[in-house]
Amino acid sequence: MNEHVEYSELLDKITEQILKEKDTEHKSMLRKQYKELSQMLKKIIEANMESDDIKYKNVLSNLDKANKSIKESLRDGRKVVRTIQVLSETISSIESIIS
């Protein structure tokens, strides 16, 4: 698994969801999450963590869930609230590593 590709894909899909989203509250939340994730992902990359670290594996798993959730909400706009929840969980898991 190439985590840098995953990071890039996640941010690209969030951007796509922001552009597609009509609800201003959801759009605002997604923009905030994009900013937070972008900053956090840089820190993870800079930390150069061991790929066998259990916390790191947890983050990768959450990133995978977030990617899948965003893809689903891009197909079905009614799923954007779930995507926002998944992104929040992903942000929390990253915070546990970089704090």
N, C-alpha and C positions, 0 to 999 in steps of 0.2 A: 504494500500500500504506500503510495507516495503522498505523504501528508501535505506537502506544499501545493500539490495539485488540488487536493481536497479543500485547502484553505481558500485558494483562488476561486474554485468552483462555488464554494459557499458564498463568498462575497459577491461574485457575479450574479448568482441566483437571487440573493437579497436585493441587489440593485434592480434586477428584472421585476421582482415582486413590488418594489417601491414604485416603479414606473407604471406598473399595471394596476396597482391598488387605487380604488376610487374613494374609499373611506378615509377621511383626513386624519382621524385618530389612529387608525391602523398604520397609515403611512408615516405618521410622526413616530410611532413606536418602533416601526421597522428602521427608520433612519437612525434613531437613538441606538438600537441594537447593532446596526451596521457599524456605527462609529466605535462602540464599545468593543465589538468583536475584532475590528480591524486593529485597534491598539493592542488588544490582548494577544492576538495571533502573532503580532510582531514580537512580543515579549517571549512567547513560547519558542519561536524560531531562534531568537537570540540566545535563549537559555540552552539550546542544543541538548535537549533531554535525551536520556537513553530510551530507545524504543521499547525496551522490555519493562520500563517503569510502570507499575500498575495504575498510578494516577494518570500518566500520559496515555495509556491504553484506554482508560475511561473517557478521557477527552476526545480521543479519536473516535470512539464509539458514539459519543454524543454528537460529534461533528457529522458523522455518517447519518445519524437519525435526523439532524437538522437539514442536511442536504436532501434526504428523502422527503421530509415534510414540506420543504419549499417546492420541490418538484410537484408534489401533490397539490399544493395550494395554487400553483401556477396553472394547473389543469382545472382545478375547481376552486374558485375564489371563496367559496364558503368555508374552506379549510384554513384560511389565513389566521384565524384566532388560535387554532391549534399550533400553527407554525410559530406564532409569537410566543406561545408557551414553551415550545421545544427550544427555541432560541434562548429564552430566559434560563432554561435548565442547562443549556450548553455554556452560557456565560458564567453561571454559577460553578460549573465543573472546572472551567478555565481559571476562575478566580481562586479556587482551592489550590491550584498549582503555582500560580505566580505570586501569591501573597505571602 
